[in-house]
Amino acid sequence: MNRTTLQGVLLASSVLAGVGVASAADVTLNIESWRNDDMQIWQEKIIPAFEAKHPGIKVTFSPSAPTEYNAALNAKLDAGSAGDLVACRPFDTSLQLFEKGKLEDLTGLDGMKNFSDVAKSAWTTDDGKKTFCVPMASVIHGFIYNKEAFEKVGAEVPKTVDQFFAVLDKLKADGTYIPMAMGTKDMWEAATMGYQNIGPTYWKGEEGRKALIAGTEKLTDEGWVEPYRVLAKWKPYLGDGFEAQTYPDSQNLFTLGRAAIYPAGSWEISPFSSAGLKLGAFPPPVAKDGDTCYISDHNDIAMGLNAASAHKEEAKVFLDWVASPEFASIYANALPGFFSLNSTPVEITDPLAKEFVSWRQTCKPTIRSTYQILSRGTPNLENETWAASANVINGTETPEAAAKKLQDGLDSWYKPAK
């Protein structure tokens, strides 16, 4: 072998060795999630943005089916085969994992300073002292409307409850559109897009929600009964046979242009926007002009660290990035309707999503009243609220009777901490 050939062989060997060393040094973090619809967004937008600035750390996104996620994740955590990073559902599901030692305490993570207490509330211990997941996104409640329907009847976007019902009356009198698309068969919409949507206006958002947990307010108090009285007035505007109408039925009525208003969660933005309709949105109407506006800006998804991960330091680097304004901007624009919980404002491009998130500037945010602490026992307050809301709209239960049943059920197992 001549000298030139030997040099070539040695050079090739050193290059290959270098490649081997570099790839051996790479750490791969695996993310567990239920958001399998987001696979493409993670692979094409989120992960490349992180890896470009963090050489040596690779990330893979490995989602499960939404309905199977909780069971699959628990099994993997118990078997020691779960990913390094874990998508966290809000409140008790993730809190239980933390209390079992499955999720790392992230209270001291530098990026946590970018989130308010309300943003962190779904992933914080009851005493408020420890946070175990980095908040990623929330969903906002309000009403989506068909602009052409409003133009046809000469309706303005309502700001007060009286104006809201005046618009519904105009739409009903005209007869072209079902005034409002919502059924009660599946029950949860009646609570989630009905009671939890308009309710914070009456129980004053976080003030009332915290008072309910503290036991200083009851579901039979005026602020909790009045939204049921308002819901009961929705019945004449929901169209024939709404009692047998499912959630997909309501979506179809609206996207086919047959209904004028849809009590909504912002997760509807992407599918509704693709229907080709001219759409707008408005927040829950206030009782009277000049009243404080409240919105349900409900924590939906976060990211935690598997306490058994072999790559905790690298995982914390990734979580700090998830807590950054850069991630917030990428995520919120890739998934219109899933809004950043980061304190740094995000510039959103989707016009309907932009409308929803603008309410944060004028309305006080809160989260769904049944989700923190109050649905841990039996009867489960969240599920009972579904039935109560549907019954009130159907006219089979009075607002007062529904509220009393809910409070009696809560009193049977929940004793507020003194």
N, C-alpha and C positions, 0 to 999 in steps of 0.2 A: 504494500500500500504506500503510495507516494505521500509526500508532505501535504500537498494540496488536498488530496482525498481525505487524509487523516483530519485536517482542519475542518473540512466539510462535515465529516461524521461527528466530530466533537461539537461543532456549532449546532448541528441538528439535534444532538443529544441534549445540549444545554437548553435549547428552545423548548424541546418536549418536556424536559424536567421543569422548566419555568411554567409551562402550561399546567403541568401536574400540580405544582405547588400552589398556583393561583386558584385552580378549581378546588383543591383540597381546603384552601383557606375560606372559600365561600361558605356561608351559612344559609341554609334554606329554611324559611319560616313558613309554616302551613296555617292557613286560616280556615276555621270551621264557621259555616254560616247557613241560615235557612233561605237566604235571598238568592235562589238559583237563577232567577230572572236577570240577575246582575252580573252573571259570569263574563259576558262580553265586555262590559264596562270596566270590570276589574282587570281583565287581561289586556285590554287595548288602551285604557286611559290611566287608571289609578296606579297599578303596579309599575308600568314603565316610568311614570313620573317619579316614583320613589326610588327605583333602582338606578335611575340616571344620576341621582345625587348621593347615592349610598352604595358605592362599589363594595363588593364583598358580602352583601346581604341580598339574597334572592327571596322572592315571595311567591307562593302558590295559593290560589283560591279554590277551596274544595267544598262546595255547598252540598247540603242534603235537601230533600224535599221539605217544604215548610211544615207539613203536618207530622213529619217523622223526626224533625230536628231535635226536639227536647229529649226524646227517648234515645236517639242515636248518639247524641252528645254525652248524655249520662253514662251510657254503656262504654263509650270510648274513654271517658275520663276515669271510670272505674277500672278499665282494663289497662290503662296507661298508654293508650294508642291515640289519644286526641292530639289535635294540632297545637302549635305553640300559642296561637291567637284564637280567640273565641268571640263570635258575634253574640252580644248580650241582649236578650229580650228585656223589656222594662220590669222593674219591681220584683215581685216575689220569686219568680223563676230563677233570676240571676242571684238574688240575695241568698237563696237557699244554697246555691253552688258555692258562694263565698263563705257562708257559715260552715259548710262541710270541708272547707280548706281547699277547694278545687280551683278557686280563682285567687290571684295575687292581690294584695293590697296596693292600690295605685295612688293613694292619697298624696304621697310625696313626689309624684311624677311632675316634672317641671311644667308640662303642657296643661296641667289641670287648672292653672291660673287663668286660662282662657275661657273658663266656663262659670256661669253664675250658679248659685245654689239651686235655683229652679231647674236649670239645665242638667245639673248632676243628680237631682232628687230621685230619679228612677233607679240609680245605681249607687246609692249611699245608704249606709246602715240607719236604722230607725233613730239612733241618737245623733245622727248627722256628723259623726266623727271620722268615718272611714268611707272612701269612695273606691270602687273596685272595677269600674269600666270607664273608658273614655267616651263621652257622649259624641255621637255622630250626627244623628238627624231626628227631627220631629215631624209630625204631620199637623196641619192646622185645619180647624173646622170653620165652615161658613156655608154660603149658598152660591152655587154656580147657576147662571141664567142664560137663556137663549136671547141674544140681543134682538133678533128679528121678531120674536114674540112680543117683546117689550115695545118695539117700534110700532108694531101693528095695532096695539091697543093704546098707544100713547102713554105708556107707564114710565115713570122715573125710578131710578134705583132707590129703594126705601132705606131710610135711616132709622126711623122709629117703628115700633110695633104697629101703631095705627096705620102708618104708611104702608107697611108690609101687607096688612090685611086688605087695604084699599087696592093694592096691586093685584092681589089674589081675586078680589071681587071683580075687577076689570077683566081679568083673564077668563074668569068663569062666565061672566055675562057675554063675552065675545064668542066663546064656545069653540074656537079653532084649536086651542091647546088644552091639555090637562094642566090646570094651574101649577101643580106640584107633583113630582114623581117620587113617591115613597110608599112601599108596602109594609105591612106589619107581620106577614107570615113568618119571616125568619127572625123576627123580634129584635135582633141586635141593632139593626139600623134605627129602630124607633128610639133606642136608648143612646146609641153612639152619635147618630146624625140628627137626632131630635133633642132629647133631654140634655145630653152633655154638650150639645152645640149651643143651645139658647140659655141653658141653666146658669152658667157663670155670671150672666147679666144680673140675675136675681140674688144669687148667694154671694156675690161680690168676689168671684174668683178665688184666689189663694186665701183670702181672709175667711171665707166661709168653709172652704175645704179643710183648712187647718183647724178651724173651730169644731168641725164635725169629728175629726180625729181626737181632738182634745176633750170632746164631750160637752163643750159649752154651747153647741148648737145641736139641734135634732132635725131629722128629716121631716118632722111634722111642723117645723117652724115655717113662717110665711115665705122666706127666701127659697125654700126647697119645694114648697107646694105650688107656688105661683107658676113656675115653668110648666108644671103638669096642666094647670088651667089653660095656659096658652097652647100647649100641645093638643088639648082636647078640641080646640077651635080649628085645628088643621083638617079635621075629618071631611068637611064638605068640599075640600079642594083637592083631594087625593085621587079622584076619579073612581069610576065604577069598579067594584071588585078588588079594591086595594087590600082588603083583608087576606086575600089569597095570592097576593102579588109578592114574588120573591125578590131578593136583591138583584139578580141578573135581569129579571123582568123590568125593574125600575131603571137600571142602566140602559137597557134596550129602548125603552120608551123615550128616554131623554136623548140618546145618541141618534135615534131615528127622527128626531125633531118633532115628536108628538107631545112633549111636555115642556113647559116654560121654565120651571125652576126645579133645581135638584138640591136638597139638603146634603151637603157633601163633606167628605174628607179630601184633603189635597192630593191623596194618592190617586184620585180620579183624573188628575190633570192630563197625564200622558194619554190614557185611552180615550178620554173625551175630546182632546185636541185633535186626534187623528180622525174624528168623525166628519170634519169639514164644516162644522157649524161656526157661526160667529158667537163667541162665548165671552161672558164677563163674570165677575164674582163680587159679592158684597159680604161684609161681616155680619154677625148676628145683630139684628136691630136692637136699639136701646129702648127702654120703657118710654122715656120722653126726651125731647131734643135737649142736648147739653149734658146728658148723663154720661158717666164714664163707660167707655166701650170695653168689653172683656172678650177674649178669644181663648178657646181651648187650643193650646199650642203643645200638643201631647208628645212627650218623649217616646221615641219608637225603637231606636237601635243604637247600640254602643259597641265598643270593642274591649275585651278583657284579655288578661294574660293567664294562660294555663299555669297553675302553681307548680306543676311537674315538668314544665318545659326545660329542656337542656340548654336553651339559648335565651335566657332571660334578658341579658344585657342587650342583645340585638333586637329582641322583641320590644324592649322599652324604647329603643331608638325609633322603631317603626311606630309605636304608640304615640311618642312625642310628635312624630310627623302627622299622624291622624288628628292630633290636637291642634294642628297648625292651620292658619288661614289658607295656605295653598291647598291642602286636602279639602277643606271646607268648600272652596270655590269649585274644585273639580267635581266633587260628589254632588253638590247641590245642582250644578248645571247638567251633569250627566243623568240625574234622576229628578226631573222637575216635579215638585210636590213633596219631596223629602228635603226639609229645610235644615240648614246647618244650625247647630246649637252653640257654635263658637260665638264669643262676644264680639269678634271682629265682623263688621257687616260684609256680606258677600254680594257681589254684583251678579244678579241673575238675569239671564237673557230671555227665557220663556215669558211671554207677556202675561199669561194667566197666573203662573207661579209668582211673577213679580207683583201682581195685584194682591195675592194672598199674603205674601211676606211683608208687604208695605203696611199691613195692619199692625205689625209689631211697633210701628212708630206712633200709632194713635190709640191702641188698645192695650189693656193690661193682660199679660199672658197667665194662664193657669194650666193645670193638667186635669184629666178626667177624675172626678171626685171619688170614684169607687176603687181606683187602682192601687193606692198606697195603703197598706195595713188593713183596710176595711173589708177586704174580700178573702181573708184567710180562713174564716170559719164557715160553719154551716148553720143556716142558709148563707150561700155566697151572695154578697150584696150586688156584685156586678151582674151575675146571672138573674137575680131577682129583679134588678132594675130593667133588664130587657123585657121581662114579662109585664112589669108594672107599666112601662112606657107604651107597649103595644096595647095593653088593656085600656089604658086611658084614651088613646087615640081611637080605638075601636068603639069606645063608649060603654064597655062592659064593666068598668070600675071607675069610681069617682076619683078625682085627684086626691081628695082628703083620705079616702079609704086606701088608696095605693100607697100614699106616704106613711100612713099608720102601720100598714103591713110591713113595709120595709124597715121602719124603725123598730117595730116589735121583733122582727127577725134579727136585726143587729143587736138589740138589747139582750137577746137570748144567749149570745156567746161573747160579745165584745164589751170589755170593761176598760174605759179610758184610763190611761196612767194618770195618777193623781200627783 
